[in-house]
Amino acid sequence: MLEKPTRTDAGFWRLSALDLCSRLGCELTGLSAAQAAERLDRFGPNSDAAPRIEGAAHAILRRLLEPLSLILLVAGVASMLTGDGIGGLIIVLILTLSIGLDTIQEGHAVRAADILRRSVALKAEVKRDGAFGQIDVEQVVPGDILRVRAGDIIPADALILESTALTAGEAALTGEPYPVQKRAGPCADPDDTSSALFRGAVAQTGEAIALVVYTGRNTVFGAAASALAEAQTRSPFERDLREFGLVIARATLALVLVVLTVRVVFGRPVMDSLLFAVALAVGLTPELLPMITTVTLSRGALRMAGRKVIVKRLAAIHDLGAMTVLCTDKTGTLTSAEITLARSLDVDGKDDARAARLGAIAAALGGDRGSLDAALAASQPDAAQGWILAGRQAFDFSRRLGSVLATGPEQDALLIVKGAPETVLELCTTQRGGAIDEDARTAAMARVHQLAMEGLRCVAIASRPWNGATREVETEDETGLVFEGLCAFADPPKPTAAAAIARLAAAGIRLKILSGDDPLVVKRLAGLVGLNAGRVLSGADIAELSDEALAVQVRSADAFGRLAPDQKSRIVKALQAGGEVVGFLGDGINDAPALKASDIGLSVEGATGVAQAAADMILLASDLEVVADGVEEGRRTFANIMKYVRMGASSNFGNMLSMAIASMALPFLPMLPTQILLNNLLYDLSELGIPFDQVSRAATAQPQVWSMRRLVRFAGIMGPLSSVFDFLTFGALIMLFHASPEEFRSAWFIESMATQILVIFIIRTNGRPWQNWPDPVLSISSLIALVVAMVLPFTPLGSWFGFVAPPPLMMTGIAALVVIYLVCAELLKPFAISAGRKA
């Protein structure tokens, strides 16, 4: 019976072709057109499901249903219904602008499916009704017999049946920069995929016939692509804002109900009580928070663009600053992705340039375009000068060697052979300087393995003098060779990598390498860049671990090799389960699931379209130094947002609590509803300069995570301090100055505005205010709002709001209380901040 192939059959390359045919219900002779049509109906097209596209209306509604947005909307509508049309309109306008900016900024997600569809082949060559022919790639089905040639993009996951000198570039899938040799035959090692072709890889040389096993979403490529179709989960910053909104909603509802109930029970006018309760609700609501957040994040995005980081999702700026672990691919990020010649060794393992010089001649004359040949030619660019190509045998991937016959300026023709060490050594009868025996071959192979432990890949070089006329080289000519030595190649770490990792570590960010490359190579690189290289987990190791066990293992391991795309995302989720804020930096198709699963996805300018679509930020330079710069900007942005939140949570709550208590204790309203709304509006306007404010270096030194406990404890110290001075003001106005209701409201309005605005300069920094001056924009916005508040009761316009001019002696007492309050706030601030840090 025909089984539907799914990824539960992962490891298909370990099965024989006959076993797979039995599972797929097909023959090795190919499908008929009728069979293919039936399978297309059963399994679906060889394409990826389009990602869920969220319309503009749904995106706006989703943001509007956030707790903080609902509070603002209700407060704005209530203000308009109770007579404050201007105040309500301002609140609704701020909310509309904030939601609009956020929706536009994140509109990039709808383009992800188009990028995916353009990144795979459009045509495929399959055997139908006994003959090969071209079909649309979407019509390839499991059981098809597929033919691929050099230059083709592989359209499906398949098992190789026959191959001729086939290599595939899988860098976009595995991250490994070297071309991968592909051949038919069983693979005993679960990590050996040499008999498998994967959708999205590119055939670089040769050709092959293969049996299609997986198509569409069941391929490795499809699994990576499907990550883009998943609904985006809330980021840490979005979750924190939602939690903050819920806390504000609960506090507002509780305070309003208590005030309204008590006033009505004590016989106060119901309409006055209702208007006052609505004004209190508006006063408690940080209506400028969405605007302050959006403007601050947008300004942070502009600053980050100047430091080579393009922000696609504004909330990701905070998440970058909160990041505690950065997972990164190896190739192109920690390494240069450019293969270079690391060493040239003689037969005794000593450094000697002869092997590299002969290899460079063969590479330059042979016309091979592989990365190793390019590295050889670049190592000695003048080596082939004066040499003439007389014959050649192209690199044979089944024998894993190739040869060049060249005539030199000072000698007769010379045959130069280069290839896999074990193959070349078997063809050598002597070595430079003497005879070669099994012990010598064993010693040479031991040297090759030792270099592999150091992350170096070896090519052996051999030669022999050519006797007779020059001609094309035959296989029989590649015998009786002289072993010249070894050439060792490396994908070296970037010069800046170690310093950048140390800088991230100093900023409280641990780095982990998640690579598709060989674990030995990963281990070597980890040691070179200063990471813990004592233990490297491979994909096979991780496959044996449950999610719970993996969450334990990832704490101590810094390097991972031979990872499949889904294993990278498993590691990211395991770190998140341990409470880490995880960033992932990748540039290949194989990185898309991890980019999507991480809290902050980072890609680079030259990355695949899939990786860029899945990322939240794109680095214009593939360098960890750029990441470190971005982290610093993210923390600066978050620090400015927290200034507004901290000030609103302490000052707003303290003043509104004072008003609520006073409204129940005094025979008159301590402040009219319109005066409360004016107080709130002027205070918010004073803080418009926060996005431009400076941030101390100490505030960006460690990951910054929004903690409600920390915020509540800060407000629990600074809020009551504000209320204490409000009550002192009440007592002084009533018992010392015998103020009338109008004088009471005017004087308290002035005191409330002065304490709220001036305390900004104290709360905005963890240090002393005179050691960390605010940005001029914040100073100007704050002082203008303060001047308006101070002058308004003394102008004719003040009578419109119910103000009168307080007597000079009363103003002197208010001024003294403000000064004492500011001194106490500065003295208590360290305790409020340290209490928050312990939370």
N, C-alpha and C positions, 0 to 999 in steps of 0.2 A: 504493500500500500504506500502511496506517495506521501511522504512526510513534508510538512511545511518547514523549510530551514529557518531556524532562528538562531540568535546569538548564544543560546544555551549549548549549541554544538561548537563553541569556540575551541580552536585547536584542530580545525579540520585538516591542516597540513600533516598531521600525524597519522591520518587514515590513508588507506590505499585508494586508488582510483575506483576499484571495483566495489569497495565498501561504500564509497560516496555515491556511486551510481545506484547501488541498492537502496540507499536512503532517499535519493532524489527520484527514483523510479525512471531512470533513463539509461541509454546505451552510450558507449564511447564513439559511436558513429554519428552522433548529433540528433537533433530533433526534426520532426516534420513541421511544416507550417501550421498544421492543425493542432499538433501537440503544443507548439509554442503559444498559439492563441489561447488554448485552454489554460496554460500556466499563467499567462498574462492576466487572465480574468481571476485566477485563483490567488496569485501572489501580489498582483498590482504592478504598476509601472516601476521601472528601475530609476526612481527619483526620490527626492526627500519631501516629506510633508511640509507644506508651507507653514511658517511660524504663525502663531496666533496674532493677527493684526488687530490692534486696538484702535477703534475710531476716535476721532477728536472728541466727540460728545461723551463717549464712555471714559476717556482719559480725564476729562474735566470733572465728570460726575464722581469718579473714584477719588480725586483729590478733594472735591467739595465735601465728601462724606467723612473725611478725616475729623477727629474730635475737635481739634483747634479751629478748623475751618467752619465747622457747624456752630461752635460757640460764637465766632465772629459774625457769622451770618445772622444768627438769632439776635445777637446784641445790636447789630446794625438795623435790622428790621424793627426791633423793639424801640430803639431810639427814635426812628422815624415815626412810629405809631404814637409815641408819647410826646411828640412835639419838637424833638431835636432833629429836624430833617437834615441839616448840614452835617452834624456829627455822624448820623447814621449813614449818609451818603459817602462820607470819607471812609468809613470802615468798610463798606461794601466795595468801594472803588479800590482800596488797598488789597482786599481779598481777590478781586477780579484780576488785578494786574499781576499779583503774585502767582496765581494759578495759571494765568496765560503764559507768563515767562517760563514757568516750570514745564508746561506741556510742550511748548515749542522747542525748548532745549533738548528734550528727550525724544523727539520725533524720529530719531535715526533708526529705531528698532524695526520699523516697517520695511526697511531696505535690505534686511539680512537675507531673506529668501532669494532675492534676485542675485545677490552676490554669490550665494551658494550655487545656484543653477548655472551661472556663467563660468564656474571654476572647474567643471568636469567636461568630459568629451561629449561631442554632439553626435558622433557616429561610432559604430563598432562593427567589426568583421566577425560574423558567426557562421556556423555550418548549418544550413537548413535544407532539408530534402536532398542531402548528399553533396551539396556544393556550398563553398564559402561565398558570402555576399555581404554588402554593407546594409546595415539597418540603423534606425534611430536608437540612440543609447537607451532611451526609456523602454524599448521593447526587448532588451536583453532579459532572459529569465533563467532561474536555476535549472541546470541540466544542459544549457547551451554549450557547444564546443566553440571556444573563442580563439581567434588568432590575433596576436599583438606583434607589432614591429617597432623598430627604433623610432622614437619620436611620438609614439602613441601615448595618450593618457589612458591608463587602465580603467575600464568602465565598470568592473565588478570585482568582488573577491573570488579568486579562482585557484584551483590546484593545477600546477604545471604537469602536462602529460609528456611533452617533448620540448626541448629548447636548444637553441644554437647561439652560443656566446651572448646570452641575455644578461644584461644588468639593468637595474631599476633605481631611479632616484627616489628615495622615500623620505627625504629631509623634511618635507611638509607634514609627513605622517609620524615619523619617529624622532625627528630632530637630528639624526645622524648625518654628517656632511658627506661621508664617503658613499660612492655608488655601491649597491648591494648585488652580489652575484646571485643569479637565479638559475635553478636547474631542476630537472625531474628527479624523483627518488624520495624514499621515506626519510623522515627526520625523527631521530630518536630523542634529541634534546628538545624539550617544550619551548625553549627560547629560540630555537633555530627555525626560521621561517623561509629558508632559501627555496623551498618548493612551492611557496604561495605567492600569488599576486594580490595586491590590495588596490581597491578602487581609489583613484586620486593620485596614485604614484605615476611616474613617467618612465617608460621604457627608453633607456639611453642608448643601448647597443643591442644588436642581435634580434632574434625573434623567438616566439614560443607559441605552442598550442596548449590550451588550458581548458579545464572543466569548470564552468561557472557554478559556484556553490551558494553565494549570498548576493543579493541585489538590494538596491534601495536602502531603506532604513536599517536593514540587518547587516550591512557592511560596516567595517571599521569607520570609514568616512561618514556613512549615514548616521552611526551612533554619535559621532562628534557633531554632525549637522543638526541632529534632533535636539541637541541642547539648546539651540537658538529658538526652537519652537515652544520650549517650556515657559510657563509664566514666570516673570521676574519676581523673585521674592523681595520683600522689603530689605533695604540695606540697614546696617546698624543705626545710622543717623535717622533714617525714616522711622525706624522702630522707636528710637528715643523721643522723637518729636511727637509721635502718637501717644506714647506713655505720658509725656509732659502735658499734652492736651487733655488726656483723661483726668489727670490730677487736678488741673485747673478747672475742668468741668465740675468735678465733685466738690471742690472747695467753693466755687461760685454758687452752685445750687444750694449747698448747705448754708452758706452765709445769707443768701437772699431769702431763703425760707425762714430762717431763724429771725432775721430782722423784720420781715413782713408779718410773721405770726405774732411776735412780741408787741409790735406797735399796734396791730389791730386789737389784740387782747387788752392793751392798756387804753383803748378808746381813741387812738390817734386817727386822723382822717385817712380813710382807705386809699383815696386817689393819691394823696401826698405820699403815703407810705409805699404805694406801688411804684410811683415815679422815682422815689428815692432808691428803692430796691433795684430797679432797672439800672439806674445810674451807678450803683455799687457794682452790679454785674459787669457793666462796661468798664468801670475803673479797674476791676480785677483782671480783665482780659488783656493780655499783651497783644493788642491788635496790630502793632507794627512788627511783631515777630516774623510773620511770613515775608514781609517786605524787607526787614533787616536781614533775614536769612538769605533771601534771593539775591539782594544787592551785594551782600558780603561774599556770597559764593561766586557771584558773577565777577566781582572785582578780583577774587582769588583766582578765577579761571583766566582772567586777563594777565595777571601777574605770572601765573604758571605758564602761559603761552610764551611769555618772555624768557622763560627758563626751559623751553623746548618740551612742554607738556601740553597736549591738546585735550581739553576736558569735554567729554561727550555727555556725561550725566553729572549735574551740579552737585548732588548729594555725595558723590564719590569723593569730593575734595575733603570733606570731613573724615570719610572712611579711610582715606590715605593717611591722614594725620593720626588716626586711631590704630593703624595697623601695628600688630605686634609680631607677625611672622610674614616673611616674604618668600614665596616659593617661585623658583625661576627655572626655566629650561637652561640647558648648558650652551648650546651652539648659538653664537651670535650675541649672547648676553654676557656670559662670563668668558667666552672665547671669541676670537675674531672671525670664526667660520671660514678661515683661509688656511688650507693645509700648507705647512712649511716644512722644509728639510731641517730636522733637528740635529742629526748626527750622521757622519759618514765614517764607517769603521772598516778596518782591515780584517784579515782572517783571524787575527788574535784578539779582536775586540778593541784595538787601539784606534784613536782618532786618526784618520787618514783620508785625504781628499780624493784619492784615485777612484774609489767606487762611485762617489758622487759625480766626478768628472765624466766617467764612462756612461753613467746613467743619464746625465744631462745631454751627452751627444746622442744617445739612443732616443731620448724624448724629443729633442729638437728635430731630428731627421725622420723619426718614425711616423709623425703625423697623428699620434694618439692624442685625444683631447681630455683624458681623465685628469682628475684633480692631482693625483700623485705625479703624473708626467709634467703637469704645469709647475708643480713645486720643484721638481728636479731641474727643469729648464730655467726656472727663475733663480735657482741657487747659484748657477754658474752660467750666466747669459752668453758669455763669449766662448763657452767650451766647444761648440760645434764649428767655430770659425775655421775655415780651411778644409773641413771634412765634407765629403760628397757621398750622398746616398747611392749605393750600388745595388741594393736589394733589401727586402724586408719580409718578415712574416708577421701579420697583424696579431695582436694579442688574442690568444685562444683561451676563452674562459673555462673550457673544459679541462685544459692542461694548466691554466693559470700562468702563462708566460707568453712572451713575445720577443722578437729578435730583430736586429738591424745589422745589415752588412754595409760597412762604410770604408772609404779610402781616405787616408789622412795625408797631411802635407809632408810628413817625414817618415812614413812607413807604408807597408803594403796593406792590402785590405784586412779589416779586422771584423770578426763577428762578435757583436755585443748582445748578450741575452739578459733580460731582467724579468723577474716574476716572483711568485710565492717561494719563500726560502726552502720549504720542504721539497718542492718540485725541482728547483734549480740545483740544489745540492745533490740530488740523485743523478743528475746528468753530468756532474763534475768528476773527472778522474784525477785531477791535481788541484792544488790551490797555490796562490801566489806565495812563492818561497819554498815550496816543497810538496810532498805527496799528501793525499787526503785519504783517510780511512774512516771506519765507522765511529771511532772515538772522536775524530775531528768533526764529523757531521753532527754527532750528539752534542758536542760542545757548542757548535754553531746554533743548533736549535734551542739549547738551554739559554743562549744569549738572546735569541729572539723572544723567548718567553719572559725573560727578565725585563727586556725593553717593553714588552706588553704590559707588565706589572707597573711600569712607569708611565703608561698611557701612550706609548709610541707604537706605531705600526711599521713593520719592516718589509723591505723589498730586497731580494738578493741580486747581486750583479755578478755575471760571469762572462768570460770571453774566450776566444781562441783565434790564432792566426788563420787566415783564409788561404788555402792553397788552390791555385788554378784560376780560371776565368771567373769574373764576377757574374752573378745571375740572381734570380729570385731565390730566396731561402726556402728550403724544404724542411719538414720535420726531422728527416734523417740527418740534416746538417747540425742539429742542436744536440750534439753528443761530443764526448771527449773534451769537455769544457774545463777552463781554469777558474776556480772560485776566487773572485776579486774582493768580496766583502759585502757589507750590508749598508743600506741607506734607511735611516729611521725617520719617520714623519710624525708630526704633531699638529694638533689644532690648539695652539698655545693660548693660555689665559691672556686676557687683555692686560696691559700694564696698569690700568686703573682699577682692576677688579678687586685686588686685595685691600687697597686703601678704601674703596667704596664700601666693601663689606665691613671693614673696621668702623667706618663712619656710621653705617646703619646700626651696628652693634652698640656703639656709644649712644645712639638715639633710642635704644631699647627695642630694636627690631632684629629678630633672629632670621637668618637666611637658610633655606633648604633647597638643594638641587634636585629637581624632578626631571629625569632625562630618559629618553628612549635608547640612549647609547649603552655600550657595554659597561657593566658595573666596574670592571677594572679601570676603564678610562675615567669613569666618574669619580672613583676613589682617588686616583692620582690627581685629578683636577681639584677635588675638595681639599686635599693636602696642600696644593700649591697656593690656593687663595685663602688659606687660614681657617678652613672649617674642620669640624670633627670628622676625620677620615678613617677612624678606627672601625667603623661598621657601615656597610652599604647594603641596603635591602633591595633585592631584585623583584621584578614583576612576578616571578615564580614564588618567591617568599610571600609576597602580599596576597597572592591568590589563595594561599593556605590559611590566611588569617580572617577571623570574623571582624565585623566592624568594631566591636568592643576591644578585641585584642589589638587591632590596628591603632586605635586611639591611644593605647598604652605605648606601643612601639614607636610611634612618630615623635614622641616626646624626646627620645634620646638619639634618634638617627637624624643626621643632617643631609645624607646623600642617598639617592634612589636611582637605580638603573634598570634598563630594559622594561620600561613601564608602558602599558597600553593606555590609550586615552582615558578609559573609564577608571583606571587605577589612579591616575593623577587626580581626578575629581574625588575619588574615595579618600585619598590622603588629605585633600583640602577639607573635606567634610569631617574627617577624623580630628583634624586640628581644631576646627570650629566647635566640635563636640567637647573639646577640652577648654573652651572659653577663649580661644584665640581669635583675634580679628585678622583674617588671612587675606593677603594680596597674592596674586598670581601674575607672573610676567611670562608671556609666551608669544610665539609668532607663527606657529604652524597649525594645520588643520587638526592635528592631534591634541592641540592645547585648548580647543574650543570648549569642551565640557568643563575643564577646570577653570577656565576664564569665567564661564557662566556661573559655576558653583561658588566661586570665591566672593568675599565681601567687596573686593576691589580688583577688577580685571584690568591688567596693563598689557598693551601690545605696542608694536613699534611701527614706524612709518613704512618700512619695507615688508611688513608681514603679509601673510595671505589674507584675502578678503574676508574669509570666514573668521579668522582670529580678530581682525579689526572690528568686525560686526559684533562679536561677542564681548569686546572689551569696553570698559568704562572710560578709559583714557588711552591716548596714543602718544608714545614718546617719539619725538623727532630725532632722537639719537639713541641707539641701542646701547645704553651705558647705565650702569647702576648709579653713577654719580648723578645722572638726571633724576633717577628715582629718589635719591636722597634729597635733592633740591625740591622735588615735588612734595615730599613728606614735610619738609620745613614750611612750605607755603600752606599745605593743608592744615598744619597745626596752628599757624598764624591766623588763618581764616576761622578755625573753630574757636580759638581763644577770643576773637572779637564777637562771635555769636554768643558765647557764654557770658560775655560782659553784659549784654542786654538781658539775657535770661536771668543772670544773678541779680542784677539791679531791679528787674521787674518783680522777681520772686520775693525780694526783701522789701524794697521801698513800696511797691504797689500794695503788696499784701499787708504790710504794716499800717499804711495810711487807711486802706479800706477797712481793716479791722478796727482801727481807732474810730472811724466814722460810724461803723455799725454799732459799736458799744456806746458812743456818745449819743447816737440817735435814739437809743433806748433809755438813756439816763437823763438827757436834757429835755426840758419842756418844749424846745424848738429844734428844728433840723439844724445840725452843726454846719451843714453846707447844702445849698440848694442843688437839685439835680443838674441844672445847667452849669453851675459852678464846678461840680464834680467832673462833668464831661470836659469843661474847659481846662481844668487841672490835668486831666488825663491826656488831652490833646497837646498841651504845651510841653508836658513831660516827654511824650513820645517824639515831638519835633526836636527836643533838645538832644535826642539820641540819634538823630539822622547821620551824624558824623562818625558813628561807631565803625562802619565798614572801612573807613579810611585810617583808623587809629593804628598807632604803632604797638608792637608786642615785644616784650622783653625776651631775651634769649633763653632765660630760665623757663619761660612758659612753653617753649617749643622743644625742650630737651628730652622729654619722654612722651610715649603714646598718650593721647588724651581721649579718654572714654567718658561719655556722658553718663553720670550716675545720679539717679533720682535721689538716692539716699544722701549723697554728697550735697546735692542742691537743697534738699529739704533741711538738712542740718545747718547749711549756711544761712538759709532764710530763717531758721529757728533761732539763730543768734542775732542776726542783723535786723530782722523784722520786728521782734519785740523791742529792740533798742529804739527803733523809730516810734513805736507805739508809746513807749515810756515818755519820750519827749513830747509826743502829742498830748498825753495826759497832763504833763507839767504845763504845757501851753494852755490847755483848757483851765487848769486850776488858776494859773496866773491871770488869765483873761477875766475869769468870773470873780475870783476872790480878791485879787490885787487891783485890777483896773475896772471892775464892775462894768464890763463891756455889754453893750446892747446886742441883740441878735445879729444886726447888720455889721456892727464892729467886730463881733466875735468871728463871723464868717470871713470878713475881709482880712483880719489879722491872721486867722488860721490858714487861709488860702496862701498868704504871703509866706508864712512859716513853712507850710507844707511844700510849696514850690521851691523854696530856698534849700531846704534839707534834701529833697529828692534830687535836685539838679546838681548841687554842689558835692553831694556824696558820690556822684559819678566819678569825680577825679580821684576819689579814695578807693572805691571798689574796683576801678578799671585795671589796677595793677596789684600784684601780690606784694610788691615792695613799697617803699616810701614814695608818695606822689611827687615829691620834689627831686627824686632821683630818676624818675621816668616820666618825662613830660608828655602830655597828650599831643596828638596831631592837631595842627591849627584848625582843620575842618571841624573836629569834634569840639574844640574850645569855642569856636565861633558859634556853632549851632547851639551849644549849651548856654553860652552867655547871652545870646540874643533872646532865647526863650526865658531866661531868668530876668532880663531887663523888662521884657513885656509883662511878666507876672508882677514885678515890683512896681511898675509904673501904672498899670491898668487901674487899680482902685483909686488912684488920684486923678484920673481923667474923667471927662464926661461920659466916655464909652463904658466906664466901669459901672455906672448906674444901670445900664442895660442888663447887666448880669447880677444886679442886686448888691453891688459893692458900695462902701463908703470909705472915705479917707480916715485911717486910724490915727489917733493922736500921736505926737512925737514920742512921748514917754512910753506909750505902748509899743511903738516900733523899736525903741531902744531895748526894751525887755525881750522882744522877739529876736532881735539881732544877737543878744547875749545867749539866748537859748540855742540859736543856730550854731554859734561858735562852739559852745560846750558840746553839742551833739556831734559835730564834726571831729572834735578831739576824741570823744569817746568811741566814735566809729573807727578811727584810725587805731586806737588802742585795742579794740576788740577784734579787728579784722584778722590778725594772725591766728587767733583762736578759732574763728569761723572757718578759715581756710584749712588749718591743720586738722580740725575736726572732720572737714570734708574729705581730706586725704586719707584719713584712717578708715573712712566708711567703705 
